[in-house]
């Protein structure tokens, strides 16, 4: 018997569809496996960052497993395994892989030390590993929130996430907010420099870096930072003391809706937190009412696109993943909730600002930042 063209065509089409399915599924398998590897490697970075192993190598120089164990106060067997894994991942360097395990010496390059061992470096990224255990521990609670429509409070994510979120913005808040971004707004810069001394309100201050950065850059201002999370406030107070501005920066565990009595303020700032708030209109209204005549609110929040798109770029993927696993559940922990989530687009900011009574909302296009969009709100 012979096959006709009509017989062969369906078989070929089916084989092609199977091949395309295998290719597509295989590519996704590879991508998810690589993500899993990244997750596990982040946990090894967490170990090195929390135990000070990167800093120990950066400060003390190359070390064998025993030497690192002695310097850092850890077990030698764990020291060897961690050093080998870090070299295998190309985070650390090893002098000679062929030498006996106990004799190999491991070191950290200056570039990797800037990223992994120096919290003051603009390249510091080791903090990012702290998100992993805190967010991972709350994954079951997030699943339950999906079922019930409830949320997961910020405090539930624990100290690792609180510190990591603070360090996420630390570099530019301490290093550039008061020296680059605010000076680029002439009237605000002039008011912060002039007398009588300006008063600044840092709303949802977290661990305090915005207020500390402003107080450091403008030695005459006083800053009041408020945040409902007591653990964040405790850390903010320590940070202010360590940076020598505790005499002019006061942090209080307080809901932002209760700040009116603390005014008036010449400037208020709200850094990357409007999208987390259950009642953003109430918060913005309270801020507006606490501003002095001519006072201004500066908001920074995610620089996402004006509209939804898919597939998305790296930045939007990051923001959506953050929203599903952290920001939206946190915002829905208090009900009723605006439930904005991380993907806060300009139209949303304009809407809630208008509902809060601000007469003018302007995007400060002249202030360029990789991940933040700056808004100016005047009443």
SESEBA-66644 format. One line per 5 residues: their letters; for each residue x, z, y of C-alpha. Coordinates in steps of 0.05 Angstrom, whole numbers, plus 32768, in hexadecimal, padded with zeros to 4 digits. Layout:
! residues N
a = X Z Y ~ ...
END
This chain:
! residues 379
xxxxx = 8000 8000 8000 ~ 8018 7FF0 8046 ~ 800C 8018 8086 ~ 7FEB 7FF7 80C1 ~ 7FFB 8003 810B
xxxxx = 7FBA 8029 8110 ~ 7FD0 8059 80D9 ~ 8015 8066 80F7 ~ 8001 8071 8140 ~ 7FDB 80B4 8136
xxxxx = 8014 80CF 810B ~ 8048 80BD 8140 ~ 801D 80DC 8177 ~ 8015 811C 814E ~ 8060 8120 8141
xxxxx = 806E 8116 818B ~ 803E 814D 819F ~ 805E 817B 816C ~ 80A3 816C 8188 ~ 808C 8179 81CF
xxxxx = 806C 81BA 81BA ~ 80AB 81D0 8197 ~ 80D5 81BE 81D4 ~ 80A8 81E3 8204 ~ 80A0 8220 81D8
xxxxx = 80EB 8222 81C9 ~ 80FC 821F 8213 ~ 80CE 8259 8222 ~ 80E9 8281 81E7 ~ 812F 8277 8202
xxxxx = 811A 828C 8248 ~ 80F8 82CB 8230 ~ 8132 82DD 8202 ~ 8162 82D5 823D ~ 8134 8302 8266
xxxxx = 8137 8336 822E ~ 8183 8332 822D ~ 8182 833C 8279 ~ 8156 8379 8270 ~ 8186 8398 823F
xxxxx = 81C3 8388 8269 ~ 81A0 83A8 82A5 ~ 819A 83E7 827B ~ 81E5 83E6 826F ~ 81EF 83DE 82BA
xxxxx = 81C1 841A 82C3 ~ 81EE 8442 8295 ~ 822C 842F 82BB ~ 820D 843B 82FF ~ 81ED 847E 82EE
xxxxx = 822D 8499 82CD ~ 825A 847E 8304 ~ 8282 8453 82D4 ~ 8289 8418 8303 ~ 829F 8445 833B
xxxxx = 82D0 8469 830E ~ 82F1 8426 82FB ~ 82F1 840E 8344 ~ 8311 844E 835D ~ 833F 845F 8324
xxxxx = 8354 841A 830D ~ 8357 83FB 82C7 ~ 8348 842A 828D ~ 8347 842C 8241 ~ 8308 8448 8221
xxxxx = 8328 848C 821B ~ 833F 848C 8263 ~ 82FB 8478 827D ~ 82DA 84AD 8252 ~ 8309 84E2 826E
xxxxx = 8300 84CD 82B6 ~ 82B5 84C7 82B3 ~ 82A6 8501 8284 ~ 8285 84D8 824D ~ 828D 84CF 8202
xxxxx = 82C7 84A1 81EE ~ 82A0 847A 81B9 ~ 8269 8469 81EB ~ 829F 8459 821F ~ 82BE 8425 81F0
xxxxx = 827B 8404 81DE ~ 8265 8400 8227 ~ 82A8 83E3 823E ~ 82A8 83AF 8207 ~ 8260 839B 8218
xxxxx = 826F 8397 8262 ~ 82AB 836A 8255 ~ 8282 833F 8226 ~ 824E 8338 825D ~ 8285 8327 828F
xxxxx = 8274 8362 82BB ~ 82BA 8380 82AF ~ 82FD 8362 829E ~ 8329 8374 8262 ~ 8375 836C 8261
xxxxx = 837B 8351 8219 ~ 8340 834B 81EA ~ 8370 8345 81AF ~ 838D 838A 81B7 ~ 8373 83C4 818D
xxxxx = 8331 83DF 81A8 ~ 834E 8421 81BF ~ 8386 8400 81E6 ~ 8360 83CC 820E ~ 835D 83D9 8258
xxxxx = 8320 83C7 8280 ~ 831A 83BC 82CB ~ 82E7 83A7 82FF ~ 82F6 836F 8330 ~ 82EF 837C 837B
xxxxx = 82B2 834E 837E ~ 828F 8370 8345 ~ 82A1 83B4 8361 ~ 827D 83A1 83A1 ~ 823F 8390 8378
xxxxx = 8242 83C9 8347 ~ 8269 8403 8364 ~ 8261 8405 83B0 ~ 821B 841A 83C9 ~ 8230 840A 8411
xxxxx = 8242 83C2 83FF ~ 8210 838B 8414 ~ 821B 836E 83CE ~ 8208 83AF 83A9 ~ 81D7 839F 8371
xxxxx = 81E2 83D4 833C ~ 81A7 83FB 8359 ~ 8179 83C4 833E ~ 8184 83DE 82F7 ~ 815F 841E 830B
xxxxx = 811D 83F8 830D ~ 8121 83EB 82C3 ~ 8117 8430 82A3 ~ 80E5 8448 82D7 ~ 80BA 840A 82D5
xxxxx = 80C1 8402 828A ~ 80AA 8449 827F ~ 806A 843B 82A5 ~ 805A 83F9 8282 ~ 8025 841A 8255
xxxxx = 8005 8439 8293 ~ 8003 83F5 82B4 ~ 7FE2 83D7 8276 ~ 7FAD 840E 827A ~ 7FA3 8400 82C4
xxxxx = 7F94 83B8 82B2 ~ 7F5D 83D1 8284 ~ 7F3E 8403 82B3 ~ 7F4B 83E5 82F8 ~ 7F71 8424 830B
xxxxx = 7FB9 842A 8320 ~ 7FFB 844D 8317 ~ 8012 847B 8350 ~ 8057 8470 836F ~ 806F 84B5 8359
xxxxx = 8063 84A3 8310 ~ 809B 8470 8311 ~ 80CD 84A7 831B ~ 810D 84B3 8342 ~ 8133 8476 8328
xxxxx = 80FF 8446 8345 ~ 80FA 846E 8386 ~ 8146 8469 8390 ~ 8148 8421 837A ~ 8112 840D 83AB
xxxxx = 8138 8430 83E3 ~ 8179 840D 83D1 ~ 8155 83CA 83CC ~ 8151 83C9 8418 ~ 8189 83F9 8429
xxxxx = 81BF 83C5 8438 ~ 819A 83A1 846F ~ 8174 83DD 848B ~ 81B3 8406 8496 ~ 81E1 83CC 84A5
xxxxx = 81B7 839B 84CC ~ 8173 83B6 84E3 ~ 818F 83D8 8520 ~ 81CA 83AA 852C ~ 81AC 8365 851F
xxxxx = 8160 8363 8517 ~ 8147 8393 854D ~ 817B 837B 8581 ~ 815D 8335 8577 ~ 811B 834F 8595
xxxxx = 8131 8359 85DE ~ 80FA 8387 85F8 ~ 80FD 83B5 85BB ~ 8149 83B6 85BD ~ 8147 83C9 8607
xxxxx = 8115 8400 85FD ~ 813E 841F 85C4 ~ 817B 8420 85F1 ~ 8159 843B 8630 ~ 813E 847D 8647
xxxxx = 8118 84A7 863E ~ 812E 84A7 85F4 ~ 8101 847B 85CA ~ 80D9 8497 8591 ~ 80D3 846F 8550
xxxxx = 80A2 8477 8517 ~ 80B9 8460 84D2 ~ 807A 845A 84A8 ~ 807E 845B 845B ~ 80C7 846C 8467
xxxxx = 80D9 8475 841E ~ 8120 8491 8419 ~ 812B 8487 8463 ~ 815A 844C 846D ~ 8134 842A 84A5
xxxxx = 8131 8469 84D0 ~ 817A 8479 84C0 ~ 818F 8432 84D2 ~ 816A 8435 8515 ~ 8184 8479 8527
xxxxx = 81CB 8464 8516 ~ 81C7 8426 8542 ~ 81A3 8447 857C ~ 81C1 848C 8589 ~ 818C 84A1 85BB
xxxxx = 814D 8496 8591 ~ 8128 84C8 8567 ~ 8105 84B2 8527 ~ 80CB 84CF 84FF ~ 80C4 84B5 84B9
xxxxx = 8086 84C1 848F ~ 8078 84B3 8446 ~ 8045 84D4 8417 ~ 8079 84DA 83DF ~ 809D 851C 83E2
xxxxx = 80D7 8506 83B5 ~ 80E5 84CC 83E4 ~ 80E4 84FA 8421 ~ 8114 852B 8400 ~ 8145 84F2 83F3
xxxxx = 813A 84D6 843A ~ 814E 8519 8457 ~ 818D 851B 842E ~ 819E 84D4 8442 ~ 8195 84E4 848C
xxxxx = 81C2 8521 8486 ~ 81F8 84F9 8462 ~ 81F6 84C3 8499 ~ 81FA 84F6 84D1 ~ 81B6 84E9 84F2
xxxxx = 818C 8523 84D8 ~ 818A 8540 851E ~ 8163 8503 8537 ~ 813D 84EC 84F9 ~ 8105 8516 84DC
xxxxx = 80E3 8504 849B ~ 80A0 8520 8486 ~ 8076 851B 8447 ~ 8037 8501 8468 ~ 8004 84CB 845F
xxxxx = 800E 8494 8492 ~ 7FC5 849C 84A7 ~ 7FD6 84E0 84C4 ~ 800C 84CB 84F5 ~ 7FE2 84C7 8534
xxxxx = 7FF0 850F 8548 ~ 803C 8502 8545 ~ 803A 84CD 857C ~ 8043 84AC 85AA ~ 8078 847D 858F
xxxxx = 809A 8443 85B2 ~ 80A7 841E 8571 ~ 808B 8423 852B ~ 80A9 8400 84EF ~ 808B 83F2 84AA
xxxxx = 80BC 83D6 8478 ~ 80A4 83B2 8439 ~ 806B 83E1 842B ~ 802C 83C6 844A ~ 801E 83A0 840A
xxxxx = 8020 83E1 83E2 ~ 7FEB 8405 840C ~ 7FA6 8411 83F2 ~ 7F89 8416 8438 ~ 7FB6 83EB 8465
xxxxx = 7F83 83E4 849D ~ 7F7D 8430 84A4 ~ 7FC8 8437 84A5 ~ 7FD2 8401 84D9 ~ 7F9A 841E 8503
xxxxx = 7FBC 8462 8502 ~ 7FFE 8443 8516 ~ 7FDD 841C 854F ~ 7FBE 845C 856A ~ 8001 8481 8569
xxxxx = 8027 844C 8591 ~ 8038 8458 85DA ~ 801E 8426 860D ~ 8046 83E7 8602 ~ 805D 8400 85BE
xxxxx = 8068 83D0 8584 ~ 8062 83D1 8538 ~ 8095 83A8 8510 ~ 8081 8399 84C9 ~ 80AE 837A 8495
xxxxx = 8092 8363 8453 ~ 809C 832F 841D ~ 80AF 82E9 8433 ~ 807F 82C6 8403 ~ 805F 8282 840C
xxxxx = 8021 8277 8436 ~ 7FFA 8263 83F8 ~ 7FFC 8269 83AD ~ 8026 8237 8386 ~ 8039 822F 833D
xxxxx = 806B 822A 8320 ~ 808B 8255 8356 ~ 80D2 825C 836F ~ 80FF 8297 835D ~ 80EA 82C1 8398
xxxxx = 809F 82BA 838A ~ 80AB 82C7 8340 ~ 80CF 8307 8352 ~ 8097 831E 8380 ~ 8060 830E 834E
xxxxx = 8085 8334 8317 ~ 808E 836F 8346 ~ 8045 836D 8358 ~ 802B 836D 8310 ~ 805A 83A4 82F8
xxxxx = 8060 83D2 8335 ~ 8041 83C2 8378 ~ 7FFA 83B1 8366 ~ 7FF1 83EC 8336 ~ 800F 841A 836B
xxxxx = 7FE0 83FF 83A0 ~ 7FA4 8408 8372 ~ 7FB5 8450 8361 ~ 7F8B 8464 839E ~ 7F43 844B 83A0
xxxxx = 7F23 8427 83C2 ~ 7F5F 83FA 83CB ~ 7F6E 83BA 83F1 ~ 7F96 83A7 83B2 ~ 7FC4 8378 83D8
xxxxx = 8000 8376 83A8 ~ 8045 835C 83B7 ~ 802E 8316 83C9 ~ 801B 8328 8410 ~ 8012 82E7 8436
xxxxx = 8012 82E0 8482 ~ 7FC6 82D7 8485 ~ 7FBD 831A 8463 ~ 7FEA 833D 8495 ~ 7FC5 831D 84CF
xxxxx = 7F82 8331 84B2 ~ 7F91 837A 84A6 ~ 7FB5 8380 84E9 ~ 7F79 8362 850D ~ 7F49 8391 84E9
xxxxx = 7F75 83CB 84FF ~ 7F6E 83B8 8548 ~ 7FAF 8395 8557 ~ 7FA3 835E 8589 ~ 7FE1 8335 8579
xxxxx = 8007 8327 8539 ~ 8044 82FB 853C ~ 8074 82E6 8506 ~ 80BB 82EE 8521 ~ 80D6 82AC 8508
xxxxx = 8118 82B9 852C ~ 8128 82F3 84FD ~ 8142 82D4 84BD ~ 8146 82FC 847D ~ 814B 82E6 8434
xxxxx = 810F 830C 841B ~ 80EB 832B 8457 ~ 80BC 830E 848B ~ 80B9 8333 84CE ~ 8077 833D 84F3
xxxx = 806D 8359 8539 ~ 802B 837C 8547 ~ 8017 838F 858E ~ 7FD8 83B3 85A2
END
